[in-house]
Amino acid sequence: MAAFISLFINLLPLYAIIAAGYFAGRVFKVDIRTMASLSIYFFLPVVIFGFVSNMAFKPLYIMLPAFIYIDSTITALSFYALGKRIYKKDSRANLMALCSAMGNTGYFGLPLVLLFFNKDTVGIYVFMMLGVSIFEATIGYYIAARGNFNVRDSLIKLLKFPSIYAIATALIVNAMDIELPDMFWTYWTHVKGCYVIIGMMIIGVVLGSMRTLVFDLKLTALVFIGKFLAIPLLGGLFIWLDRAVLHMFTTDIYHLIVLITIVPSAANVVAFSAQLNVQPEKAATTVLAGTIFALFYIPTVVWLIGM
């Protein structure tokens, strides 16, 4: 119970930053596009480059983002099919699939991992996030667009994502054993802090910028089953398979898999739904409910597995 309370307390500052973002979005009408662009095209690539270039990379780590992609895809397609049965032609089926499969691994998950692990292990988590990015740019975008999918546009969208190039460059630096100067690490530490703060604020700004929040109890319950039960269970199945048969990964990697699968729905779901008119008010409410629930859910899971 002490571990639960300790983690709960450690999470509170992150929620305070979300609240500050909500206030900024609601009162000061902060431009979410500028904040997101700054985070995605500057802060995140620098943070990723630092972590990946400094981690002890092994070829078998390639399996980790591949598994995350498969986990997200299975969940998304399953809940999309379920949603079509429940909601027929209603776009809530699309929203349910997105909220169930797209986790907030960056803005929410990365600060969480920073609380638990050393720099090298965080680098592995960042590498795992590549699977989430590829899912968002392919299957996620397909579902958000309700079948109006263009493979070329999706590939272009993916190729424009700077984190992919940050990871590729960092892997080259890592493989060549190039030592980065102390000045880089000094400023990298500052950039990492900025990413955490701006990233968490973005969640609040997105929610604060919505004019209305429409709560759908049935939709939220189904999303919770997908995001907080189905995806973690698939993660647990992968861990069990590795422990029983493959014997490739360590306990730290298992813990990273647990954390990346239990984060709440991504704030990007709201952006997707607003762009493509997939019930953005219900998307914002569902993401908000999941983020609040995670304040209690994540410490509970961490306490139960004995991290």
N, C-alpha and C positions, 0 to 999 in steps of 0.2 A: 504493500500500500504506500510505503514511503516513496518508492520509485514512481508510482502513479502521480502522487502529489507533486513531486519534484518536476516531472515532465510537464504536468498541467501548469505549474507556475512559470516554467520556461517558455511555454507557448503563449502565455498571456501578452507579453510585449509584442509578439507578432500580430495578435488580434488588435492591440492598441494601434498599431500602424495601419491595419485595415480600416479601423474606425476613423483614423485621421484622413485616410484617403476618401472614405465615404463623405466626411464633412467637407473636404476640399472639392469633391465632385458636385455635391449638392449646393454648397454655398458659393464657392468661388468659380464654379463652372470650369474646372481645370480641363485642359485639352487632353483627352485620353490618347488620341492618335500620336501626339508628340511624345508623351510619356512612354507609350508602348514602343514607338520607333527608337527612342533613346535606349530603352532596355534591350530590345531585340537586336538592334544593329550596332550597338557599341558596348554596353556593359556586359551582356551575356557572352558574346564571343571572346572578350578579354578574359572573363572569369573562366570560361571553358578552356581556353588556351593554357592558362596557368596551371589548372588542375591536371589536364591530360598530359601536358609536356613533362610534368614532374612525377607521374605515377609509374609504378613498376608494371609495365604493360606485358600481357601474355596473350598469344594468339587465341586462346580459348575464350577470352573475354568477348570476342565477336559474337558468341552465342547469347550473351546477355541482352543487347539491344534487339537481336532477332527474336528472342523469347518475348520481350516486352511488346514488340510489334504483333506477334502472333496472339498473345494474350488479349491485347486491345481489339484486334480484328475479330477474334472468336466472340468476344463479349458484344461488340458493336453489332455484328451481323445477327447474332442470336436474339438480342433485344430489339433489333429493328424488325425481325420476323415476328417476334412476340407482339410488338407494338402495332404491326399491321393487322394482326388478328383482333387486338383489343380496340384500336382506334380507327380501323378501316383506312379511309383516305385522309384522315386527319394528320396534320404534320407533327402532332405530338409523338408519333412513332419515331420520326427522325430525331426529335429532341431527346426522347428517352434513350435512344441508342448513343447519341453524342455524350450526354451527361453520364451515362453508365461507363463508357469506354475511355473518355478523355480525362486523365487525371492531371491535377495541378502539380506536376512534378518539378517545375522550375520555380515559380514564384513562391509556392508553399513548401514543396518537398526539399529543395536545396537548402533553405535556411534550417530546416529540420535536421537534415543530414549533417550540417555543420555543427549542430549541437552534440552529435554522438561520435563522430569519427575524425580520424586524422586526415591530413591533406591527401595522402596517397589513396586512401579508401574513398574519399570524396571524389577523386578523379575517376574512379571506376563508376561511381554513381552517375557522374556527368556523362560518361561514355554511354551508359545505359539509356540516358535521356534521348539519345539519337533515335532509338526505336519509337519513342513517342512522337518526335518531330516528323519522322517519315509517315507514321500512321495519320497524323493530323493533315499532312499534305496530300494524302492519297485517299484512303478509305473514309477518313473523317470528313474531308471536303466533299467526297461523293455523296455521303449520307446527308450532309448539310444542304447540298444542292438538290436533294430529292430526285436523284437520278439524272439530272441535267449535267452530266459529267463529261468533261473533255480531258482526255489523257494528256494531251500536249500542254494544256493550261496548267494541269496539276504538276507535271514535270518541271515546267518553267517556274512555278511557285516554289517547288522544292529546291531547285537549283539556285534560287535567289536567297535561300535561307542561309545567313552568314555563319551560323553555328557549325554547319557541315564543313565549311572551309577552315574554321578555327580548329575543329577536331582533326582534320586531315593534316594541317600544318603542324599541329602539336604532336601528332604521331610521328611525323618526319623528324622533328626536333628531338623527340624522345628516342627514336631508333638510332639517330646519329650521336646521341649522348651529348648534345650541345648544352653547355651551362649558361643559363640566362644571367644577366648582370644583376647585382643587388638592387640597383635603382628600379629595375622592372618590378621586382618583388615588393618593393616599398610602395609603389603606386598601385600595383595589382591588389594589395591589401585594401587600399582605399576604394578601388573600383568594386571589389567584392562586397564591401559594406554598402556602397551606393546601390548595387544591384538588389540586395536583400530589401532595403528600405523602399526603393522605387517599385520593385516587384510586388511587395505586399500592399503598397498603397494603390497599385493599379487595380487590385481586386476590389478595394473600397470605392475607387473612382468609377469603375464600371457599374457597380451597383448603385452608387449615388447619382449617376447620370441618367438612370432609367426614370421615366416620368411616373410609372406605376408599377407595382409589384402584384402579380396575380398568383395567388397560392392555389395549387392543384394537389390535394392530398393524395389521390390515387397515383398521379404521375410521380410525385416525390417518393412515395413508398416503393414504386417499381424501380426508380433510379437508385435508391438506397440499396435495394437487393442486388442490382448490378454492380454498383461502384464499391460498396462496402462488404459484399459477400461473394459474388461471382468472380470478380477479378482477383481478390486475395486468395480464394480457394484454388484458382488455377496456378497462382504463384506458389501456394503450399504444395500443390501436386508436383510442380517442377522441383521444388526443394526435396520432397520425398523421393522422387525418381533419382536425383543426384546422390542423395545419401544412401539409397538402397542399391543402386546399380552403377551409376556413372563415376562417382567419387572424384569430381573435378574441382569443386569449389569449397571454400572455407566457410566457417560460421559467419564471418563478417559479410561475405557475399550474400549469404542467406538473409541476414538482417537487412541488407540493402534491398533485396527483392521484396521483403515484407514491407519496408517503408515506401518503396516506389508504387506498391499496389494498394496501399491504404490511404493515400492522400485523397482529398475531396475532389469534386469535379473541377475541371479547368475553367479559369476565367475566360479563356478563348472561346468557350462554348457560347457565351453571351455575345461576343464579337461576331462569331459565325452566324448566330441566329438573327442578329440585328441586320447584318449585311444581306442575308438571303431571306429575311422576313419569315423566319421559322419560330413564331410565337416568342419574341424576345423578352416580354414581360415575365412569362412563365419560366423562361430560361434563367433570368436573373434571380427570380425567387428560389428556384431549385438549387442553383449554385450557392446562394446565400445560406439556405437551409443545410446543405451538405457541409459548408465551411464551418458553420456553428456546431453541427453535430460532431465534426472531426476534433473539436477541442476536447471532447470527452472520449470519443472512439479511439483515437490514436494512443493516448496514454493507457487506455484499457488494454489494447492489443499488445503494446510494448511491455506492459506489466505481466500479462498472461504468458508471453513467450519468454520472459526472463531476460530481456536485453539489458 
